[in-house]
Amino acid sequence: MKQHRKSGCDDLAQLARSILKGKGRLHDGVARAAGGLVGLFGRPKIERVFAQELARRVPLPVDAQLSVAARGLQIAGIYICVVGSRDPADCACLLDVLRAEGKERLEQLMQGAMEDWRCLPRRMRDDAAG
């Protein structure tokens, strides 16, 4: 039996999407809870809906960490595609970042990643020595 093996960043792209989707579900849960709480006080539906929308938009403490994790996976996936000479039009991570962030933000993310990765060899030596 022949197995199909995904190439490039497909698994990383899926994991990043799952993280971002989970972040959205977390916000939806907080919004439902806020609306339910307002409803317990017998407030009109318009107030419950307002409370839900307000709660959905309030940044949660884990938002930044989840976004950074997802974008980091996507940037690593783009690197895998580039190193593997994959057609950029077939790079799921690249397409996802472009859709969500735009070209200018992608360039900023890639520059930041390159700076971080430039220090990796030194960090590896320091960790091995320590």
N, CA, C and O atoms as CSV, one atom per row, in Angstrom:
chain,resi,resn,atom,element,x,y,z
A,1,MET,N,N,0.833,-1.179,0.000
A,1,MET,CA,C,0.000,0.000,0.000
A,1,MET,C,C,0.880,1.246,0.000
A,1,MET,O,O,1.778,1.382,0.832
A,2,LYS,N,N,0.621,2.139,-0.924
A,2,LYS,CA,C,1.407,3.352,-1.053
A,2,LYS,C,C,0.813,4.446,-0.177
A,2,LYS,O,O,-0.387,4.711,-0.236
A,3,GLN,N,N,1.648,5.076,0.630
A,3,GLN,CA,C,1.186,6.147,1.503
A,3,GLN,C,C,1.445,7.493,0.849
A,3,GLN,O,O,2.481,7.712,0.221
A,4,HIS,N,N,0.485,8.381,1.010
A,4,HIS,CA,C,0.659,9.746,0.524
A,4,HIS,C,C,1.368,10.540,1.609
A,4,HIS,O,O,0.916,10.560,2.754
A,5,ARG,N,N,2.446,11.179,1.275
A,5,ARG,CA,C,3.194,11.981,2.236
A,5,ARG,C,C,3.085,13.447,1.858
A,5,ARG,O,O,3.411,13.839,0.737
A,6,LYS,N,N,2.632,14.238,2.789
A,6,LYS,CA,C,2.533,15.669,2.542
A,6,LYS,C,C,3.923,16.261,2.449
A,6,LYS,O,O,4.851,15.802,3.114
A,7,SER,N,N,4.059,17.258,1.638
A,7,SER,CA,C,5.355,17.910,1.529
A,7,SER,C,C,5.224,19.354,1.979
A,7,SER,O,O,4.124,19.901,2.057
A,8,GLY,N,N,6.337,19.944,2.266
A,8,GLY,CA,C,6.325,21.341,2.652
A,8,GLY,C,C,5.799,21.560,4.054
A,8,GLY,O,O,6.143,20.837,4.989
A,9,CYS,N,N,4.976,22.552,4.178
A,9,CYS,CA,C,4.559,23.028,5.503
A,9,CYS,C,C,3.118,22.696,5.847
A,9,CYS,O,O,2.569,23.295,6.772
A,10,ASP,N,N,2.496,21.787,5.156
A,10,ASP,CA,C,1.068,21.529,5.339
A,10,ASP,C,C,0.690,21.234,6.795
A,10,ASP,O,O,-0.304,21.763,7.294
A,11,ASP,N,N,1.460,20.411,7.464
A,11,ASP,CA,C,1.144,20.081,8.862
A,11,ASP,C,C,1.322,21.288,9.778
A,11,ASP,O,O,0.521,21.499,10.689
A,12,LEU,N,N,2.356,22.074,9.544
A,12,LEU,CA,C,2.568,23.283,10.346
A,12,LEU,C,C,1.447,24.287,10.106
A,12,LEU,O,O,0.979,24.938,11.040
A,13,ALA,N,N,1.022,24.411,8.863
A,13,ALA,CA,C,-0.071,25.328,8.544
A,13,ALA,C,C,-1.350,24.897,9.255
A,13,ALA,O,O,-2.073,25.732,9.798
A,14,GLN,N,N,-1.627,23.611,9.252
A,14,GLN,CA,C,-2.834,23.105,9.911
A,14,GLN,C,C,-2.772,23.336,11.418
A,14,GLN,O,O,-3.769,23.724,12.028
A,15,LEU,N,N,-1.614,23.102,12.018
A,15,LEU,CA,C,-1.458,23.329,13.454
A,15,LEU,C,C,-1.647,24.809,13.790
A,15,LEU,O,O,-2.316,25.138,14.770
A,16,ALA,N,N,-1.070,25.696,12.995
A,16,ALA,CA,C,-1.227,27.138,13.223
A,16,ALA,C,C,-2.694,27.545,13.098
A,16,ALA,O,O,-3.193,28.332,13.903
A,17,ARG,N,N,-3.381,27.012,12.093
A,17,ARG,CA,C,-4.815,27.312,11.933
A,17,ARG,C,C,-5.603,26.844,13.148
A,17,ARG,O,O,-6.510,27.534,13.613
A,18,SER,N,N,-5.253,25.670,13.660
A,18,SER,CA,C,-5.947,25.128,14.832
A,18,SER,C,C,-5.738,26.014,16.054
A,18,SER,O,O,-6.671,26.240,16.824
A,19,ILE,N,N,-4.535,26.511,16.235
A,19,ILE,CA,C,-4.250,27.412,17.355
A,19,ILE,C,C,-5.089,28.682,17.230
A,19,ILE,O,O,-5.691,29.131,18.206
A,20,LEU,N,N,-5.128,29.252,16.040
A,20,LEU,CA,C,-5.894,30.484,15.838
A,20,LEU,C,C,-7.393,30.243,15.964
A,20,LEU,O,O,-8.123,31.094,16.472
A,21,LYS,N,N,-7.849,29.086,15.502
A,21,LYS,CA,C,-9.265,28.741,15.648
A,21,LYS,C,C,-9.601,28.552,17.126
A,21,LYS,O,O,-10.668,28.972,17.575
A,22,GLY,N,N,-8.708,27.929,17.882
A,22,GLY,CA,C,-8.917,27.755,19.320
A,22,GLY,C,C,-8.995,29.093,20.031
A,22,GLY,O,O,-9.787,29.265,20.957
A,23,LYS,N,N,-8.179,30.037,19.600
A,23,LYS,CA,C,-8.218,31.387,20.169
A,23,LYS,C,C,-9.600,32.004,19.922
A,23,LYS,O,O,-10.168,32.632,20.815
A,24,GLY,N,N,-10.129,31.829,18.734
A,24,GLY,CA,C,-11.467,32.342,18.418
A,24,GLY,C,C,-12.550,31.676,19.249
A,24,GLY,O,O,-13.488,32.332,19.702
A,25,ARG,N,N,-12.418,30.363,19.450
A,25,ARG,CA,C,-13.398,29.638,20.273
A,25,ARG,C,C,-13.353,30.095,21.726
A,25,ARG,O,O,-14.386,30.173,22.391
A,26,LEU,N,N,-12.166,30.392,22.209
A,26,LEU,CA,C,-12.019,30.889,23.574
A,26,LEU,C,C,-12.764,32.219,23.733
A,26,LEU,O,O,-13.471,32.428,24.719
A,27,HIS,N,N,-12.600,33.108,22.757
A,27,HIS,CA,C,-13.308,34.388,22.790
A,27,HIS,C,C,-14.819,34.180,22.708
A,27,HIS,O,O,-15.578,34.882,23.377
A,28,ASP,N,N,-15.257,33.227,21.896
A,28,ASP,CA,C,-16.694,32.933,21.799
A,28,ASP,C,C,-17.239,32.435,23.139
A,28,ASP,O,O,-18.343,32.807,23.536
A,29,GLY,N,N,-16.470,31.597,23.834
A,29,GLY,CA,C,-16.893,31.086,25.134
A,29,GLY,C,C,-17.016,32.186,26.170
A,29,GLY,O,O,-17.968,32.209,26.950
A,30,VAL,N,N,-16.062,33.092,26.179
A,30,VAL,CA,C,-16.103,34.226,27.106
A,30,VAL,C,C,-17.323,35.100,26.781
A,30,VAL,O,O,-17.996,35.591,27.687
A,31,ALA,N,N,-17.599,35.288,25.502
A,31,ALA,CA,C,-18.749,36.104,25.100
A,31,ALA,C,C,-20.063,35.463,25.546
A,31,ALA,O,O,-20.950,36.151,26.050
A,32,ARG,N,N,-20.187,34.149,25.362
A,32,ARG,CA,C,-21.411,33.455,25.796
A,32,ARG,C,C,-21.581,33.567,27.311
A,32,ARG,O,O,-22.689,33.780,27.804
A,33,ALA,N,N,-20.489,33.425,28.036
A,33,ALA,CA,C,-20.559,33.526,29.499
A,33,ALA,C,C,-20.997,34.928,29.929
A,33,ALA,O,O,-21.817,35.077,30.835
A,34,ALA,N,N,-20.450,35.944,29.282
A,34,ALA,CA,C,-20.824,37.322,29.628
A,34,ALA,C,C,-22.303,37.566,29.334
A,34,ALA,O,O,-23.010,38.170,30.140
A,35,GLY,N,N,-22.759,37.101,28.192
A,35,GLY,CA,C,-24.176,37.266,27.846
A,35,GLY,C,C,-25.075,36.522,28.812
A,35,GLY,O,O,-26.129,37.026,29.200
A,36,GLY,N,N,-24.663,35.328,29.201
A,36,GLY,CA,C,-25.447,34.551,30.162
A,36,GLY,C,C,-25.513,35.221,31.523
A,36,GLY,O,O,-26.553,35.219,32.181
A,37,LEU,N,N,-24.392,35.794,31.936
A,37,LEU,CA,C,-24.353,36.487,33.228
A,37,LEU,C,C,-25.294,37.692,33.229
A,37,LEU,O,O,-26.035,37.911,34.187
A,38,VAL,N,N,-25.255,38.458,32.162
A,38,VAL,CA,C,-26.146,39.615,32.059
A,38,VAL,C,C,-27.604,39.139,32.026
A,38,VAL,O,O,-28.487,39.784,32.591
A,39,GLY,N,N,-27.845,38.012,31.363
A,39,GLY,CA,C,-29.187,37.445,31.309
A,39,GLY,C,C,-29.688,37.005,32.672
A,39,GLY,O,O,-30.882,37.106,32.955
A,40,LEU,N,N,-28.791,36.516,33.523
A,40,LEU,CA,C,-29.180,36.108,34.873
A,40,LEU,C,C,-29.741,37.272,35.687
A,40,LEU,O,O,-30.546,37.077,36.597
A,41,PHE,N,N,-29.311,38.464,35.350
A,41,PHE,CA,C,-29.798,39.653,36.054
A,41,PHE,C,C,-31.091,40.193,35.428
A,41,PHE,O,O,-31.581,41.260,35.799
A,42,GLY,N,N,-31.626,39.429,34.472
A,42,GLY,CA,C,-32.899,39.805,33.871
A,42,GLY,C,C,-32.833,41.002,32.939
A,42,GLY,O,O,-33.837,41.679,32.721
A,43,ARG,N,N,-31.662,41.262,32.391
A,43,ARG,CA,C,-31.496,42.412,31.511
A,43,ARG,C,C,-32.072,42.091,30.134
A,43,ARG,O,O,-32.164,40.922,29.759
A,44,PRO,N,N,-32.459,43.119,29.380
A,44,PRO,CA,C,-33.029,42.913,28.040
A,44,PRO,C,C,-32.008,42.287,27.082
A,44,PRO,O,O,-30.796,42.349,27.292
A,45,LYS,N,N,-32.549,41.688,26.033
A,45,LYS,CA,C,-31.704,40.993,25.051
A,45,LYS,C,C,-30.640,41.915,24.458
A,45,LYS,O,O,-29.509,41.479,24.246
A,46,ILE,N,N,-30.968,43.158,24.191
A,46,ILE,CA,C,-29.999,44.090,23.601
A,46,ILE,C,C,-28.781,44.252,24.513
A,46,ILE,O,O,-27.657,44.380,24.026
A,47,GLU,N,N,-28.992,44.248,25.804
A,47,GLU,CA,C,-27.878,44.364,26.744
A,47,GLU,C,C,-27.046,43.086,26.763
A,47,GLU,O,O,-25.821,43.137,26.868
A,48,ARG,N,N,-27.717,41.942,26.659
A,48,ARG,CA,C,-26.977,40.663,26.609
A,48,ARG,C,C,-26.104,40.603,25.358
A,48,ARG,O,O,-24.944,40.193,25.417
A,49,VAL,N,N,-26.677,41.018,24.219
A,49,VAL,CA,C,-25.925,41.007,22.962
A,49,VAL,C,C,-24.749,41.975,23.041
A,49,VAL,O,O,-23.648,41.657,22.593
A,50,PHE,N,N,-24.983,43.153,23.609
A,50,PHE,CA,C,-23.908,44.133,23.770
A,50,PHE,C,C,-22.791,43.567,24.655
A,50,PHE,O,O,-21.609,43.711,24.342
A,51,ALA,N,N,-23.173,42.931,25.749
A,51,ALA,CA,C,-22.176,42.337,26.658
A,51,ALA,C,C,-21.381,41.250,25.943
A,51,ALA,O,O,-20.169,41.138,26.130
A,52,GLN,N,N,-22.057,40.454,25.130
A,52,GLN,CA,C,-21.362,39.399,24.380
A,52,GLN,C,C,-20.340,40.000,23.418
A,52,GLN,O,O,-19.190,39.565,23.368
A,53,GLU,N,N,-20.767,40.992,22.663
A,53,GLU,CA,C,-19.852,41.599,21.686
A,53,GLU,C,C,-18.681,42.296,22.364
A,53,GLU,O,O,-17.547,42.224,21.890
A,54,LEU,N,N,-18.954,42.955,23.451
A,54,LEU,CA,C,-17.882,43.616,24.194
A,54,LEU,C,C,-16.888,42.583,24.729
A,54,LEU,O,O,-15.677,42.746,24.584
A,55,ALA,N,N,-17.405,41.528,25.344
A,55,ALA,CA,C,-16.535,40.490,25.902
A,55,ALA,C,C,-15.744,39.776,24.814
A,55,ALA,O,O,-14.589,39.411,25.033
A,56,ARG,N,N,-16.337,39.575,23.659
A,56,ARG,CA,C,-15.649,38.895,22.548
A,56,ARG,C,C,-14.443,39.700,22.076
A,56,ARG,O,O,-13.455,39.130,21.614
A,57,ARG,N,N,-14.522,41.012,22.188
A,57,ARG,CA,C,-13.457,41.879,21.666
A,57,ARG,C,C,-12.368,42.224,22.683
A,57,ARG,O,O,-11.325,42.764,22.313
A,58,VAL,N,N,-12.597,41.923,23.937
A,58,VAL,CA,C,-11.606,42.222,24.965
A,58,VAL,C,C,-10.429,41.250,24.831
A,58,VAL,O,O,-10.627,40.036,24.811
A,59,PRO,N,N,-9.217,41.776,24.742
A,59,PRO,CA,C,-8.051,40.885,24.641
A,59,PRO,C,C,-7.914,40.022,25.899
A,59,PRO,O,O,-8.069,40.503,27.021
A,60,LEU,N,N,-7.624,38.760,25.686
A,60,LEU,CA,C,-7.411,37.840,26.799
A,60,LEU,C,C,-5.911,37.708,27.058
A,60,LEU,O,O,-5.108,37.935,26.152
A,61,PRO,N,N,-5.527,37.349,28.270
A,61,PRO,CA,C,-4.096,37.252,28.600
A,61,PRO,C,C,-3.307,36.312,27.676
A,61,PRO,O,O,-2.115,36.529,27.457
A,62,VAL,N,N,-3.945,35.286,27.139
A,62,VAL,CA,C,-3.208,34.325,26.310
A,62,VAL,C,C,-3.214,34.669,24.829
A,62,VAL,O,O,-2.566,33.978,24.043
A,63,ASP,N,N,-3.927,35.717,24.424
A,63,ASP,CA,C,-4.031,36.058,23.000
A,63,ASP,C,C,-2.671,36.229,22.330
A,63,ASP,O,O,-2.405,35.641,21.282
A,64,ALA,N,N,-1.828,37.029,22.937
A,64,ALA,CA,C,-0.532,37.319,22.322
A,64,ALA,C,C,0.309,36.045,22.184
A,64,ALA,O,O,0.940,35.831,21.149
A,65,GLN,N,N,0.320,35.208,23.212
A,65,GLN,CA,C,1.115,33.987,23.153
A,65,GLN,C,C,0.605,33.034,22.071
A,65,GLN,O,O,1.399,32.417,21.360
A,66,LEU,N,N,-0.707,32.916,21.948
A,66,LEU,CA,C,-1.268,32.033,20.925
A,66,LEU,C,C,-0.957,32.558,19.523
A,66,LEU,O,O,-0.612,31.786,18.629
A,67,SER,N,N,-1.077,33.858,19.339
A,67,SER,CA,C,-0.775,34.449,18.035
A,67,SER,C,C,0.694,34.280,17.676
A,67,SER,O,O,1.028,33.950,16.538
A,68,VAL,N,N,1.564,34.506,18.644
A,68,VAL,CA,C,3.009,34.352,18.402
A,68,VAL,C,C,3.337,32.896,18.055
A,68,VAL,O,O,4.125,32.637,17.145
A,69,ALA,N,N,2.740,31.956,18.773
A,69,ALA,CA,C,2.989,30.542,18.484
A,69,ALA,C,C,2.532,30.189,17.074
A,69,ALA,O,O,3.251,29.516,16.335
A,70,ALA,N,N,1.344,30.639,16.702
A,70,ALA,CA,C,0.821,30.330,15.367
A,70,ALA,C,C,1.685,30.965,14.277
A,70,ALA,O,O,2.030,30.309,13.294
A,71,ARG,N,N,2.028,32.227,14.449
A,71,ARG,CA,C,2.853,32.902,13.431
A,71,ARG,C,C,4.248,32.277,13.372
A,71,ARG,O,O,4.824,32.166,12.289
A,72,GLY,N,N,4.791,31.874,14.500
A,72,GLY,CA,C,6.106,31.214,14.499
A,72,GLY,C,C,6.075,29.914,13.709
A,72,GLY,O,O,7.000,29.628,12.949
A,73,LEU,N,N,5.026,29.128,13.881
A,73,LEU,CA,C,4.883,27.895,13.104
A,73,LEU,C,C,4.779,28.208,11.614
A,73,LEU,O,O,5.375,27.519,10.786
A,74,GLN,N,N,4.029,29.239,11.282
A,74,GLN,CA,C,3.868,29.602,9.876
A,74,GLN,C,C,5.183,30.079,9.261
A,74,GLN,O,O,5.494,29.739,8.120
A,75,ILE,N,N,5.951,30.861,10.008
A,75,ILE,CA,C,7.239,31.337,9.495
A,75,ILE,C,C,8.191,30.162,9.308
A,75,ILE,O,O,8.916,30.104,8.314
A,76,ALA,N,N,8.194,29.226,10.256
A,76,ALA,CA,C,9.023,28.021,10.098
A,76,ALA,C,C,8.576,27.233,8.865
A,76,ALA,O,O,9.411,26.697,8.136
A,77,GLY,N,N,7.276,27.161,8.633
A,77,GLY,CA,C,6.757,26.470,7.460
A,77,GLY,C,C,7.189,27.130,6.164
A,77,GLY,O,O,7.522,26.449,5.194
A,78,ILE,N,N,7.183,28.451,6.147
A,78,ILE,CA,C,7.647,29.178,4.955
A,78,ILE,C,C,9.109,28.854,4.694
A,78,ILE,O,O,9.512,28.642,3.550
A,79,TYR,N,N,9.887,28.817,5.742
A,79,TYR,CA,C,11.309,28.472,5.610
A,79,TYR,C,C,11.470,27.072,5.013
A,79,TYR,O,O,12.300,26.860,4.129
A,80,ILE,N,N,10.673,26.122,5.499
A,80,ILE,CA,C,10.729,24.755,4.974
A,80,ILE,C,C,10.415,24.745,3.483
A,80,ILE,O,O,11.076,24.051,2.710
A,81,CYS,N,N,9.414,25.507,3.081
A,81,CYS,CA,C,9.052,25.561,1.663
A,81,CYS,C,C,10.163,26.186,0.824
A,81,CYS,O,O,10.468,25.703,-0.266
A,82,VAL,N,N,10.764,27.256,1.332
A,82,VAL,CA,C,11.837,27.925,0.594
A,82,VAL,C,C,13.034,26.986,0.444
A,82,VAL,O,O,13.577,26.833,-0.650
A,83,VAL,N,N,13.439,26.361,1.549
A,83,VAL,CA,C,14.588,25.455,1.507
A,83,VAL,C,C,14.306,24.250,0.605
A,83,VAL,O,O,15.205,23.736,-0.061
A,84,GLY,N,N,13.052,23.809,0.592
A,84,GLY,CA,C,12.666,22.680,-0.244
A,84,GLY,C,C,12.317,23.061,-1.660
A,84,GLY,O,O,11.816,22.229,-2.416
A,85,SER,N,N,12.569,24.297,-2.037
A,85,SER,CA,C,12.295,24.799,-3.387
A,85,SER,C,C,10.842,24.585,-3.806
A,85,SER,O,O,10.558,24.330,-4.977
A,86,ARG,N,N,9.945,24.688,-2.865
A,86,ARG,CA,C,8.524,24.535,-3.160
A,86,ARG,C,C,7.998,25.823,-3.797
A,86,ARG,O,O,8.405,26.924,-3.424
A,87,ASP,N,N,7.112,25.673,-4.737
A,87,ASP,CA,C,6.486,26.819,-5.396
A,87,ASP,C,C,5.762,27.654,-4.338
A,87,ASP,O,O,4.920,27.120,-3.615
A,88,PRO,N,N,6.070,28.954,-4.228
A,88,PRO,CA,C,5.414,29.781,-3.206
A,88,PRO,C,C,3.889,29.738,-3.280
A,88,PRO,O,O,3.214,29.895,-2.262
A,89,ALA,N,N,3.353,29.531,-4.454
A,89,ALA,CA,C,1.898,29.459,-4.601
A,89,ALA,C,C,1.322,28.211,-3.946
A,89,ALA,O,O,0.115,28.135,-3.716
A,90,ASP,N,N,2.181,27.220,-3.639
A,90,ASP,CA,C,1.752,25.989,-2.983
A,90,ASP,C,C,2.119,25.941,-1.504
A,90,ASP,O,O,1.883,24.931,-0.841
A,91,CYS,N,N,2.690,27.015,-0.984
A,91,CYS,CA,C,3.109,27.060,0.423
A,91,CYS,C,C,1.924,27.521,1.275
A,91,CYS,O,O,1.580,28.703,1.293
A,92,ALA,N,N,1.311,26.574,1.978
A,92,ALA,CA,C,0.120,26.875,2.773
A,92,ALA,C,C,0.402,27.930,3.841
A,92,ALA,O,O,-0.434,28.800,4.082
A,93,CYS,N,N,1.556,27.865,4.477
A,93,CYS,CA,C,1.891,28.834,5.521
A,93,CYS,C,C,2.024,30.243,4.942
A,93,CYS,O,O,1.528,31.208,5.524
A,94,LEU,N,N,2.685,30.353,3.811
A,94,LEU,CA,C,2.844,31.647,3.160
A,94,LEU,C,C,1.482,32.230,2.793
A,94,LEU,O,O,1.217,33.405,3.045
A,95,LEU,N,N,0.640,31.425,2.213
A,95,LEU,CA,C,-0.691,31.897,1.808
A,95,LEU,C,C,-1.518,32.328,3.015
A,95,LEU,O,O,-2.215,33.342,2.961
A,96,ASP,N,N,-1.444,31.562,4.107
A,96,ASP,CA,C,-2.198,31.916,5.313
A,96,ASP,C,C,-1.727,33.246,5.899
A,96,ASP,O,O,-2.549,34.082,6.275
A,97,VAL,N,N,-0.424,33.447,5.980
A,97,VAL,CA,C,0.100,34.695,6.543
A,97,VAL,C,C,-0.251,35.871,5.632
A,97,VAL,O,O,-0.639,36.936,6.113
A,98,LEU,N,N,-0.118,35.685,4.333
A,98,LEU,CA,C,-0.470,36.766,3.406
A,98,LEU,C,C,-1.943,37.149,3.541
A,98,LEU,O,O,-2.283,38.332,3.533
A,99,ARG,N,N,-2.816,36.147,3.663
A,99,ARG,CA,C,-4.254,36.423,3.811
A,99,ARG,C,C,-4.538,37.179,5.110
A,99,ARG,O,O,-5.321,38.130,5.121
A,100,ALA,N,N,-3.915,36.764,6.177
A,100,ALA,CA,C,-4.213,37.340,7.493
A,100,ALA,C,C,-3.474,38.654,7.755
A,100,ALA,O,O,-4.023,39.558,8.385
A,101,GLU,N,N,-2.250,38.761,7.281
A,101,GLU,CA,C,-1.398,39.884,7.675
A,101,GLU,C,C,-1.034,40.834,6.540
A,101,GLU,O,O,-0.782,42.013,6.790
A,102,GLY,N,N,-1.001,40.362,5.323
A,102,GLY,CA,C,-0.581,41.187,4.197
A,102,GLY,C,C,0.918,41.084,3.957
A,102,GLY,O,O,1.667,40.579,4.794
A,103,LYS,N,N,1.335,41.569,2.807
A,103,LYS,CA,C,2.734,41.439,2.374
A,103,LYS,C,C,3.712,42.188,3.276
A,103,LYS,O,O,4.769,41.660,3.622
A,104,GLU,N,N,3.361,43.411,3.654
A,104,GLU,CA,C,4.276,44.215,4.473
A,104,GLU,C,C,4.541,43.548,5.823
A,104,GLU,O,O,5.684,43.487,6.275
A,105,ARG,N,N,3.495,43.055,6.458
A,105,ARG,CA,C,3.644,42.384,7.766
A,105,ARG,C,C,4.430,41.086,7.619
A,105,ARG,O,O,5.217,40.730,8.497
A,106,LEU,N,N,4.215,40.375,6.505
A,106,LEU,CA,C,4.979,39.148,6.249
A,106,LEU,C,C,6.471,39.460,6.199
A,106,LEU,O,O,7.282,38.734,6.774
A,107,GLU,N,N,6.826,40.528,5.518
A,107,GLU,CA,C,8.240,40.907,5.434
A,107,GLU,C,C,8.811,41.213,6.815
A,107,GLU,O,O,9.946,40.838,7.110
A,108,GLN,N,N,8.034,41.892,7.665
A,108,GLN,CA,C,8.486,42.188,9.030
A,108,GLN,C,C,8.681,40.896,9.831
A,108,GLN,O,O,9.671,40.742,10.546
A,109,LEU,N,N,7.731,39.979,9.702
A,109,LEU,CA,C,7.827,38.703,10.422
A,109,LEU,C,C,9.049,37.903,9.973
A,109,LEU,O,O,9.749,37.309,10.793
A,110,MET,N,N,9.295,37.895,8.671
A,110,MET,CA,C,10.441,37.140,8.153
A,110,MET,C,C,11.754,37.768,8.621
A,110,MET,O,O,12.695,37.049,8.957
A,111,GLN,N,N,11.829,39.098,8.646
A,111,GLN,CA,C,13.049,39.754,9.124
A,111,GLN,C,C,13.294,39.439,10.591
A,111,GLN,O,O,14.427,39.174,10.992
A,112,GLY,N,N,12.246,39.466,11.382
A,112,GLY,CA,C,12.373,39.131,12.799
A,112,GLY,C,C,12.823,37.695,12.992
A,112,GLY,O,O,13.659,37.411,13.850
A,113,ALA,N,N,12.272,36.789,12.197
A,113,ALA,CA,C,12.661,35.383,12.293
A,113,ALA,C,C,14.123,35.198,11.907
A,113,ALA,O,O,14.847,34.444,12.556
A,114,MET,N,N,14.555,35.874,10.868
A,114,MET,CA,C,15.949,35.755,10.445
A,114,MET,C,C,16.899,36.238,11.537
A,114,MET,O,O,17.957,35.646,11.748
A,115,GLU,N,N,16.525,37.308,12.229
A,115,GLU,CA,C,17.344,37.795,13.343
A,115,GLU,C,C,17.401,36.752,14.462
A,115,GLU,O,O,18.465,36.494,15.024
A,116,ASP,N,N,16.252,36.159,14.778
A,116,ASP,CA,C,16.207,35.137,15.823
A,116,ASP,C,C,17.025,33.915,15.416
A,116,ASP,O,O,17.771,33.367,16.227
A,117,TRP,N,N,16.887,33.491,14.171
A,117,TRP,CA,C,17.567,32.273,13.709
A,117,TRP,C,C,19.067,32.486,13.575
A,117,TRP,O,O,19.845,31.540,13.698
A,118,ARG,N,N,19.478,33.732,13.322
A,118,ARG,CA,C,20.903,34.016,13.200
A,118,ARG,C,C,21.631,33.702,14.507
A,118,ARG,O,O,22.803,33.326,14.491
A,119,CYS,N,N,20.949,33.854,15.620
A,119,CYS,CA,C,21.540,33.603,16.939
A,119,CYS,C,C,21.467,32.135,17.354
A,119,CYS,O,O,22.088,31.756,18.346
A,120,LEU,N,N,20.736,31.309,16.633
A,120,LEU,CA,C,20.556,29.914,17.034
A,120,LEU,C,C,21.865,29.128,17.178
A,120,LEU,O,O,22.034,28.437,18.183
A,121,PRO,N,N,22.791,29.202,16.225
A,121,PRO,CA,C,24.026,28.414,16.405
A,121,PRO,C,C,24.766,28.754,17.695
A,121,PRO,O,O,25.270,27.865,18.381
A,122,ARG,N,N,24.827,30.035,18.019
A,122,ARG,CA,C,25.500,30.457,19.255
A,122,ARG,C,C,24.731,29.937,20.467
A,122,ARG,O,O,25.339,29.482,21.436
A,123,ARG,N,N,23.399,29.999,20.422
A,123,ARG,CA,C,22.586,29.516,21.536
A,123,ARG,C,C,22.769,28.021,21.742
A,123,ARG,O,O,22.800,27.541,22.876
A,124,MET,N,N,22.888,27.293,20.649
A,124,MET,CA,C,23.073,25.837,20.735
A,124,MET,C,C,24.418,25.529,21.405
A,124,MET,O,O,24.499,24.634,22.245
A,125,ARG,N,N,25.460,26.258,21.040
A,125,ARG,CA,C,26.780,26.052,21.650
A,125,ARG,C,C,26.742,26.423,23.133
A,125,ARG,O,O,27.306,25.715,23.967
A,126,ASP,N,N,26.076,27.534,23.458
A,126,ASP,CA,C,25.992,27.983,24.845
A,126,ASP,C,C,25.235,26.960,25.696
A,126,ASP,O,O,25.636,26.682,26.826
A,127,ASP,N,N,24.137,26.394,25.161
A,127,ASP,CA,C,23.345,25.393,25.894
A,127,ASP,C,C,24.140,24.113,26.094
A,127,ASP,O,O,24.054,23.482,27.147
A,128,ALA,N,N,24.914,23.730,25.087
A,128,ALA,CA,C,25.715,22.494,25.196
A,128,ALA,C,C,26.857,22.659,26.203
A,128,ALA,O,O,27.238,21.704,26.880
A,129,ALA,N,N,27.394,23.869,26.294
A,129,ALA,CA,C,28.510,24.115,27.207
A,129,ALA,C,C,28.024,24.255,28.658
A,129,ALA,O,O,28.760,23.960,29.600
A,130,GLY,N,N,26.783,24.706,28.818
A,130,GLY,CA,C,26.254,25.022,30.149
A,130,GLY,C,C,25.703,23.852,30.815
A,130,GLY,O,O,25.219,23.954,31.942
